Amino acid sequence: MLILLYLLQISNAEMLRRAAGDDIGRTGGTEAGRLVDWSLLLANQVHPVAMVIFGVWLTTIAVLLGRGLPLPRWSFDGPGLWFSIRLLLEFLTINGLVFVGSKVAPGVLLGQIILYLPYFVITWGWIFQRVDLVGRSQPGLVIKLCDADPNKSITSFDYYHTSINNLLSKSKQPTVVGVSRAGRVLVLTYLGMLVALYAVVFTRILQLTRAVV
């Protein structure tokens, strides 16, 4: 899953670059200009360096695992933590760019949002399984997966399935609920970000519709 997140992150950065355009350094001192410059700073400078570092990191992990060598937990948590940070940074950027439509190419931001959605749900799947499954005596102490089969033991796949299913489900009931205080805060954050993404997608579609009209 970390390799998949790595590939999605490369695609996300390219779409973010297209969404912001090539106006860095020429956007002036306005709030919109600073937001575009910030987006391009992430896509053009921070992202390439991070992708080289974690590309080497993940390749090393794959080689060592292929040789049957045991790896410490932090070797997996490092990339996962970075992808989680990028999850938040891109979330804030996407929500900001929707308000500067004059500086964003029509349709490009919507495409970037749609591409961000699989990255969003997979990263949250990793976060859920990391806090509830890894290093725990048993799963279900932090969060509860409502769509998991009660007759089978919880596996890593169930957390990714729950995260994705919550995005696609037509039911008003969430597929994951918090058990502990930390779990409730985590689930509330996840659902809040998901609702915000729905709102951004709807707003962007409305903007495009008005532009055509």
C-alpha positions in Angstrom: 0.0 0.0 0.0 2.9 2.4 0.7 4.1 1.9 -2.9 0.6 2.6 -4.2 0.5 5.7 -2.1 3.8 6.7 -3.5 2.6 6.4 -7.1 -0.6 8.3 -6.3 1.4 11.0 -4.7 3.4 11.5 -7.9 0.2 11.9 -9.8 -1.3 14.2 -7.2 1.7 16.5 -7.4 1.5 16.8 -11.2 -2.2 17.6 -11.1 -1.6 20.1 -8.3 1.0 21.8 -10.5 -1.5 22.0 -13.4 -4.2 23.3 -11.1 -2.0 26.1 -9.9 -0.6 26.9 -13.3 2.8 28.5 -14.0 2.2 31.8 -12.2 4.8 31.4 -9.4 6.6 34.6 -8.7 4.1 36.6 -10.7 1.0 36.3 -8.5 1.6 39.4 -6.5 0.9 39.8 -2.8 -2.8 38.9 -2.7 -4.1 36.0 -0.7 -4.9 34.1 -3.9 -1.4 34.7 -5.2 0.2 33.5 -2.0 -2.0 30.4 -2.1 -0.9 29.6 -5.7 2.7 30.2 -4.8 2.4 27.9 -1.8 0.8 25.2 -4.0 3.6 25.4 -6.5 6.2 25.4 -3.8 4.9 22.1 -2.6 4.6 20.6 -6.1 7.8 21.9 -7.6 10.3 21.9 -4.7 9.2 20.0 -1.7 7.6 17.1 -3.6 10.5 16.1 -5.9 12.9 15.9 -3.1 10.6 13.9 -0.9 9.8 11.5 -3.7 13.5 10.8 -4.4 14.1 10.1 -0.6 11.1 7.9 -0.2 11.6 6.2 -3.6 15.0 5.1 -2.4 13.5 4.2 1.0 10.7 2.0 -0.4 13.1 0.4 -2.9 15.4 -0.5 0.0 12.5 -2.0 2.0 11.5 -4.1 -1.0 15.0 -5.4 -1.5 15.4 -6.3 2.2 12.0 -8.0 2.4 12.9 -9.9 -0.8 16.0 -11.2 1.0 13.9 -12.3 4.0 15.4 -9.8 6.4 13.3 -8.5 9.3 12.7 -4.7 9.3 11.9 -2.4 12.3 8.4 -0.9 12.5 9.7 2.6 11.9 11.0 1.7 8.5 7.3 1.5 7.4 6.0 4.2 9.7 8.4 6.8 8.2 6.8 6.9 4.7 3.3 6.4 6.1 3.8 9.5 8.3 5.0 11.5 5.4 2.0 10.5 3.2 -0.3 11.4 6.1 1.3 14.9 6.3 0.9 15.3 2.6 -2.7 14.2 3.0 -3.3 17.2 5.2 -1.3 19.6 3.2 -3.0 18.8 -0.1 -6.4 18.8 1.6 -5.8 22.4 2.8 -4.5 23.4 -0.6 -7.4 21.9 -2.5 -9.9 23.7 -0.2 -8.0 26.9 -0.7 -7.7 26.7 -4.5 -11.4 26.3 -5.0 -11.7 30.0 -4.0 -9.2 31.3 -6.5 -11.0 30.0 -9.7 -9.6 32.8 -11.8 -6.0 31.4 -11.3 -7.0 27.8 -11.9 -7.5 26.3 -15.3 -11.1 25.1 -15.8 -11.6 21.5 -15.0 -8.1 20.9 -13.9 -8.8 21.4 -10.2 -11.8 19.1 -10.4 -9.5 16.4 -11.9 -7.0 16.9 -9.1 -9.7 16.5 -6.5 -10.9 13.3 -8.1 -7.4 12.0 -8.2 -6.9 12.9 -4.6 -9.9 10.8 -3.4 -8.2 7.4 -3.8 -5.1 8.8 -2.1 -7.3 10.1 0.7 -9.1 6.8 1.4 -6.0 4.6 1.1 -4.0 6.9 3.4 -6.8 6.9 6.0 -7.0 3.1 5.7 -3.3 3.0 6.6 -3.9 5.4 9.5 -6.8 3.3 10.8 -4.9 0.0 10.7 -1.8 1.6 12.2 -3.5 3.0 15.3 -6.0 0.1 15.8 -4.2 -3.1 14.7 -0.4 -2.6 14.8 1.1 -3.2 18.3 -2.4 -3.9 19.8 -3.3 -6.9 21.8 -6.5 -7.1 19.7 -8.2 -4.8 17.1 -11.3 -2.8 18.0 -9.8 -1.0 21.0 -9.5 2.4 19.2 -12.0 2.2 16.4 -14.8 -0.2 15.4 -15.3 -1.3 11.8 -19.1 -1.5 11.4 -18.9 -3.3 8.0 -16.4 -6.0 9.1 -17.6 -9.6 9.3 -18.1 -10.4 13.0 -17.3 -14.1 12.4 -13.8 -13.4 11.0 -10.8 -11.8 12.5 -9.9 -8.2 11.5 -7.1 -7.9 9.0 -5.3 -4.9 7.4 -7.5 -5.2 4.3 -10.6 -4.5 6.4 -9.4 -1.0 7.4 -8.7 0.0 3.7 -12.1 -1.5 2.8 -13.9 0.5 5.4 -12.2 3.7 4.4 -13.1 3.2 0.8 -16.6 1.9 1.5 -17.4 4.9 3.6 -16.7 7.1 0.6 -18.9 5.0 -1.7 -21.6 4.0 0.7 -25.1 5.5 0.2 -26.0 4.8 3.8 -26.1 7.7 6.2 -24.4 5.6 8.9 -20.6 5.7 8.9 -18.7 2.4 8.4 -16.3 3.3 11.2 -16.9 4.7 14.7 -14.5 5.6 17.5 -14.2 3.5 20.6 -11.6 5.3 22.6 -11.3 9.1 22.9 -8.4 9.1 20.4 -10.5 6.9 18.1 -13.5 9.3 18.2 -11.3 12.3 17.4 -9.6 10.3 14.6 -13.0 9.3 13.1 -14.4 12.8 13.5 -11.4 14.2 11.6 -11.8 11.6 8.9 -15.5 12.2 8.4 -15.1 16.0 8.6 -12.4 15.9 5.8 -14.6 13.7 3.7 -17.6 16.0 4.0 -15.3 19.0 3.1 -14.2 17.1 0.0 -17.8 16.5 -1.1 -18.4 20.2 -0.6 -15.4 21.2 -2.7 -16.3 18.8 -5.5 -19.8 20.2 -5.6 -18.6 23.8 -5.5 -16.1 23.1 -8.3 -18.8 21.5 -10.5 -21.1 24.5 -9.9 -18.3 26.9 -10.9 -17.7 25.0 -14.1 -21.4 24.9 -14.9 -21.7 28.6 -14.4 -18.6 29.2 -16.6 -20.2 27.2 -19.4 -23.5 29.0 -19.1 
